[in-house]
């Protein structure tokens, strides 16, 4: 898909409007930066959002009983909240 999307966006016969082409191209670029497929440009905000969401998930993990939540609680107890947040964020990015 990574190789096909740019050619799909450039194809004139796909009936996409100019606005749709711009939106898809922007989303593709954001996803590629987020996943590390292309060099980071303005990804600091993405990292902050990811860490903020992960910190929030860690705060409510004690209310859940699933395997990942139990793992996150144990990790937080062993490493501390900040390191656990980084590790969990890294794990979540790899899942995507």
Secondary structure by P-SEA (a helix, b strand, c coil): caaaaaaaaacccccccaaaaaaaaaaaaaaaaaacccccccaaaaaaaaaaaaaaaaaaccccccaaaaaaaaaaacccaaaaaaaaaaaaaaac
